[in-house]
Structures are given as C-alpha cells and as structure tokens.
Amino acid sequence: MAYRETAQVRARKAAQRENLLRTAETLVREGGFVAMTMQAVAERAGVGVGTLYRYFDNKATLAAEVFRVATEREVEAVARALSGPGGAGARLEQALRVFAGRAMAAPKLAWALIAEPVEPEVDAERLHYRATYAALYRNVLDHGVASGELPAQATAPSAAALVGAVAEALVGPLAAPLADAALPDQMVAFCLRAVGATPSQSTQPQQNTTTSAVGAGGQS
C-alpha cells in the first residue's frame, strides 16, 4: 500500500517550511540576500542543512521564495492605498508614501528587494513585481485621465516610469543608508508632477505608515 501523509504530517511540514522562510527573511533583513546562505539559514533555524534542502533545492530557489513572499506583502499594501478614498492624485500620493515609509523602516530588506545583485531566479521575480506595480499605477492613472483630473497621457509608460522613479529615488538612501526625512515628500512631489497631479500632502508630516510588513517583522 502506498504511503499517504496524514494531515498532521502535512501540517508539521508546512509549519517547518514557514519557519525556514521566516528565518531566511530575517537574514535578508539583517544583511541582504548575500547573507542568506543555506548554512546560515539552517544554523539560525536550528536544523541540519539536509533538512533545509528537503524543502528548497538550492539557495536560488529559497531566495526567490523569500523575495516573492516579502514583495507580495508590499504589493498588497500599495494596492490597499490605491483603492482608498479620493481622486487619482490623492490615492497615488498615499500609495507612494506607504511604499516609501515601509522601505525606509527596513532599509536592508528594501535594498535587497529593490536593487541588490541577485540570482537570475530572484531577478525574474523582481521583474514580475515591477510589472505588477506598474499595472496598479496604470489603473489609477487611467481613472484619473478618464475623469479629467489628470492630463491626457500614455498611461502605460507613465506607470512604468513611476515604478522606476520610486526605485531610483530610494536606492541611494537605502544603500547608504541615509535617514533623510525629506525623501518621501520629495519623491512624492516629483512623481505627482510627472503625471500632472497636484501634491496635496507633500509638505505635511508623513503619516504613520511604517508599522508594516517591511518594518514589523513581516506582520501586515
């Protein structure tokens, strides 16, 4: 008779895999993907390296999964902000502030997700999520143009440019990192002007959006 895993065994394996992922992300938070070696993850998790390899074929596979899980939380946070109240400009501004606040709350992790040199498997995930962010921004820009709030424009390249502008604005400070409190205001103002929106909050103190998945140990 073929062996079939019980529900208890499946639950135990799922919990072990989740623990390994959390441990790997902790190492990335501390030192980027370069610090997330298989040996380091196994030691931090208190398991043998062989156990880790039973769940993940190699470092690239594990790193890609850590990237996917961490970035999915950030995408969800931006999506929630973009679906909030107000016009296109107000929603876009809030989403940009949420993204910047979360990134600056955990600069090592943000650097790893945005710009750290990584394996091709992780880079493929990065390109996928850049496209996901662009699609979210484009949807809001489309609504803004249709309502007359934003000037007519090709929203696909505008959305892609927003993704690039946000990443480039954060890369330098996060790589340093520099605690530049004015950076979110400057980045938001630039992005809104680029798409023809009027900044409504750019000179006001940043809202408390840093208690996030990036800044609070993965809890959204």
Contacts in CASP RR format, 6 or more apart in sequence:
PFRMAT RR
TARGET T0000
AUTHOR 0000-0000-0000
METHOD contacts of the structure
MODEL  1
MAYRETAQVRARKAAQRENLLRTAETLVREGGFVAMTMQAVAERAGVGVG
TLYRYFDNKATLAAEVFRVATEREVEAVARALSGPGGAGARLEQALRVFA
GRAMAAPKLAWALIAEPVEPEVDAERLHYRATYAALYRNVLDHGVASGEL
PAQATAPSAAALVGAVAEALVGPLAAPLADAALPDQMVAFCLRAVGATPS
QSTQPQQNTTTSAVGAGGQS
5 13 0 8 1.000
13 55 0 8 1.000
16 47 0 8 1.000
16 51 0 8 1.000
16 55 0 8 1.000
17 55 0 8 1.000
19 45 0 8 1.000
20 41 0 8 1.000
20 45 0 8 1.000
20 47 0 8 1.000
20 52 0 8 1.000
20 55 0 8 1.000
20 56 0 8 1.000
20 62 0 8 1.000
21 62 0 8 1.000
21 65 0 8 1.000
21 66 0 8 1.000
21 69 0 8 1.000
23 41 0 8 1.000
23 44 0 8 1.000
23 45 0 8 1.000
24 36 0 8 1.000
24 41 0 8 1.000
24 62 0 8 1.000
24 63 0 8 1.000
24 66 0 8 1.000
25 66 0 8 1.000
25 69 0 8 1.000
25 70 0 8 1.000
25 109 0 8 1.000
25 218 0 8 1.000
26 44 0 8 1.000
26 217 0 8 1.000
27 35 0 8 1.000
27 36 0 8 1.000
27 40 0 8 1.000
27 41 0 8 1.000
27 44 0 8 1.000
28 35 0 8 1.000
28 36 0 8 1.000
28 63 0 8 1.000
28 66 0 8 1.000
28 70 0 8 1.000
28 108 0 8 1.000
28 109 0 8 1.000
28 112 0 8 1.000
29 106 0 8 1.000
29 108 0 8 1.000
29 109 0 8 1.000
29 217 0 8 1.000
30 108 0 8 1.000
31 108 0 8 1.000
31 112 0 8 1.000
32 108 0 8 1.000
32 109 0 8 1.000
32 111 0 8 1.000
32 112 0 8 1.000
32 116 0 8 1.000
33 63 0 8 1.000
33 66 0 8 1.000
33 67 0 8 1.000
33 112 0 8 1.000
33 116 0 8 1.000
33 118 0 8 1.000
33 119 0 8 1.000
33 122 0 8 1.000
34 116 0 8 1.000
36 59 0 8 1.000
36 62 0 8 1.000
36 63 0 8 1.000
36 66 0 8 1.000
37 59 0 8 1.000
38 49 0 8 1.000
38 52 0 8 1.000
38 53 0 8 1.000
38 56 0 8 1.000
38 58 0 8 1.000
38 59 0 8 1.000
38 62 0 8 1.000
39 49 0 8 1.000
41 52 0 8 1.000
41 62 0 8 1.000
42 48 0 8 1.000
42 49 0 8 1.000
42 50 0 8 1.000
42 51 0 8 1.000
42 52 0 8 1.000
45 52 0 8 1.000
52 62 0 8 1.000
56 62 0 8 1.000
56 65 0 8 1.000
59 119 0 8 1.000
60 119 0 8 1.000
60 120 0 8 1.000
60 121 0 8 1.000
60 122 0 8 1.000
61 121 0 8 1.000
63 118 0 8 1.000
63 119 0 8 1.000
63 121 0 8 1.000
63 122 0 8 1.000
64 119 0 8 1.000
64 121 0 8 1.000
64 122 0 8 1.000
64 124 0 8 1.000
64 125 0 8 1.000
67 112 0 8 1.000
67 113 0 8 1.000
67 118 0 8 1.000
67 122 0 8 1.000
67 125 0 8 1.000
67 126 0 8 1.000
68 125 0 8 1.000
70 109 0 8 1.000
70 113 0 8 1.000
70 213 0 8 1.000
70 214 0 8 1.000
70 218 0 8 1.000
71 113 0 8 1.000
71 125 0 8 1.000
71 126 0 8 1.000
71 129 0 8 1.000
72 129 0 8 1.000
73 212 0 8 1.000
73 213 0 8 1.000
73 214 0 8 1.000
73 218 0 8 1.000
73 220 0 8 1.000
74 99 0 8 1.000
74 102 0 8 1.000
74 113 0 8 1.000
74 213 0 8 1.000
74 214 0 8 1.000
75 129 0 8 1.000
75 132 0 8 1.000
75 133 0 8 1.000
75 136 0 8 1.000
76 220 0 8 1.000
77 98 0 8 1.000
77 99 0 8 1.000
77 102 0 8 1.000
77 212 0 8 1.000
77 213 0 8 1.000
77 220 0 8 1.000
78 95 0 8 1.000
78 98 0 8 1.000
78 99 0 8 1.000
78 133 0 8 1.000
78 136 0 8 1.000
79 136 0 8 1.000
80 98 0 8 1.000
81 91 0 8 1.000
81 94 0 8 1.000
81 95 0 8 1.000
81 97 0 8 1.000
81 98 0 8 1.000
82 91 0 8 1.000
82 92 0 8 1.000
82 94 0 8 1.000
82 95 0 8 1.000
82 136 0 8 1.000
82 137 0 8 1.000
82 139 0 8 1.000
82 140 0 8 1.000
83 91 0 8 1.000
84 91 0 8 1.000
84 94 0 8 1.000
85 91 0 8 1.000
87 143 0 8 1.000
87 144 0 8 1.000
87 147 0 8 1.000
87 149 0 8 1.000
88 140 0 8 1.000
88 141 0 8 1.000
88 143 0 8 1.000
88 144 0 8 1.000
88 147 0 8 1.000
88 149 0 8 1.000
88 150 0 8 1.000
88 197 0 8 1.000
89 140 0 8 1.000
89 144 0 8 1.000
89 149 0 8 1.000
89 150 0 8 1.000
89 192 0 8 1.000
89 197 0 8 1.000
89 198 0 8 1.000
89 200 0 8 1.000
90 200 0 8 1.000
91 140 0 8 1.000
92 137 0 8 1.000
92 140 0 8 1.000
92 141 0 8 1.000
92 191 0 8 1.000
92 192 0 8 1.000
92 195 0 8 1.000
92 197 0 8 1.000
93 188 0 8 1.000
93 192 0 8 1.000
93 197 0 8 1.000
93 199 0 8 1.000
93 200 0 8 1.000
93 201 0 8 1.000
93 202 0 8 1.000
94 207 0 8 1.000
95 136 0 8 1.000
95 137 0 8 1.000
95 140 0 8 1.000
96 166 0 8 1.000
96 184 0 8 1.000
96 187 0 8 1.000
96 188 0 8 1.000
96 191 0 8 1.000
96 192 0 8 1.000
97 184 0 8 1.000
97 188 0 8 1.000
97 201 0 8 1.000
97 206 0 8 1.000
97 207 0 8 1.000
97 209 0 8 1.000
98 209 0 8 1.000
98 212 0 8 1.000
99 166 0 8 1.000
100 166 0 8 1.000
100 170 0 8 1.000
100 183 0 8 1.000
100 184 0 8 1.000
100 187 0 8 1.000
100 188 0 8 1.000
101 184 0 8 1.000
101 206 0 8 1.000
101 209 0 8 1.000
101 210 0 8 1.000
101 212 0 8 1.000
102 110 0 8 1.000
102 209 0 8 1.000
102 210 0 8 1.000
102 212 0 8 1.000
102 213 0 8 1.000
102 214 0 8 1.000
102 215 0 8 1.000
103 110 0 8 1.000
103 114 0 8 1.000
103 170 0 8 1.000
103 174 0 8 1.000
103 214 0 8 1.000
104 110 0 8 1.000
104 170 0 8 1.000
104 173 0 8 1.000
104 174 0 8 1.000
104 179 0 8 1.000
104 183 0 8 1.000
104 184 0 8 1.000
104 210 0 8 1.000
105 210 0 8 1.000
105 211 0 8 1.000
105 212 0 8 1.000
105 214 0 8 1.000
105 215 0 8 1.000
105 216 0 8 1.000
106 214 0 8 1.000
106 215 0 8 1.000
106 217 0 8 1.000
107 173 0 8 1.000
107 174 0 8 1.000
107 177 0 8 1.000
108 177 0 8 1.000
109 214 0 8 1.000
109 215 0 8 1.000
110 170 0 8 1.000
110 174 0 8 1.000
110 214 0 8 1.000
111 171 0 8 1.000
111 174 0 8 1.000
111 175 0 8 1.000
111 177 0 8 1.000
112 118 0 8 1.000
113 126 0 8 1.000
114 167 0 8 1.000
114 170 0 8 1.000
114 171 0 8 1.000
114 174 0 8 1.000
115 167 0 8 1.000
115 171 0 8 1.000
115 174 0 8 1.000
115 175 0 8 1.000
118 126 0 8 1.000
130 163 0 8 1.000
130 164 0 8 1.000
130 167 0 8 1.000
133 163 0 8 1.000
134 156 0 8 1.000
134 159 0 8 1.000
134 160 0 8 1.000
134 162 0 8 1.000
134 163 0 8 1.000
135 159 0 8 1.000
136 159 0 8 1.000
137 158 0 8 1.000
137 159 0 8 1.000
137 162 0 8 1.000
137 163 0 8 1.000
138 155 0 8 1.000
138 156 0 8 1.000
138 158 0 8 1.000
138 159 0 8 1.000
141 150 0 8 1.000
141 153 0 8 1.000
141 155 0 8 1.000
141 158 0 8 1.000
141 159 0 8 1.000
141 195 0 8 1.000
142 155 0 8 1.000
144 150 0 8 1.000
145 151 0 8 1.000
145 152 0 8 1.000
145 153 0 8 1.000
145 155 0 8 1.000
149 197 0 8 1.000
150 195 0 8 1.000
150 196 0 8 1.000
150 197 0 8 1.000
151 196 0 8 1.000
153 195 0 8 1.000
153 196 0 8 1.000
158 194 0 8 1.000
158 195 0 8 1.000
161 194 0 8 1.000
162 191 0 8 1.000
162 194 0 8 1.000
162 195 0 8 1.000
165 187 0 8 1.000
165 190 0 8 1.000
165 191 0 8 1.000
165 194 0 8 1.000
166 187 0 8 1.000
166 191 0 8 1.000
169 183 0 8 1.000
169 186 0 8 1.000
169 187 0 8 1.000
169 190 0 8 1.000
170 183 0 8 1.000
170 187 0 8 1.000
172 178 0 8 1.000
173 180 0 8 1.000
173 183 0 8 1.000
181 206 0 8 1.000
184 206 0 8 1.000
185 202 0 8 1.000
185 203 0 8 1.000
185 206 0 8 1.000
188 199 0 8 1.000
188 201 0 8 1.000
188 202 0 8 1.000
189 199 0 8 1.000
189 202 0 8 1.000
192 198 0 8 1.000
192 199 0 8 1.000
192 202 0 8 1.000
193 199 0 8 1.000
212 220 0 8 1.000
213 219 0 8 1.000
213 220 0 8 1.000
END
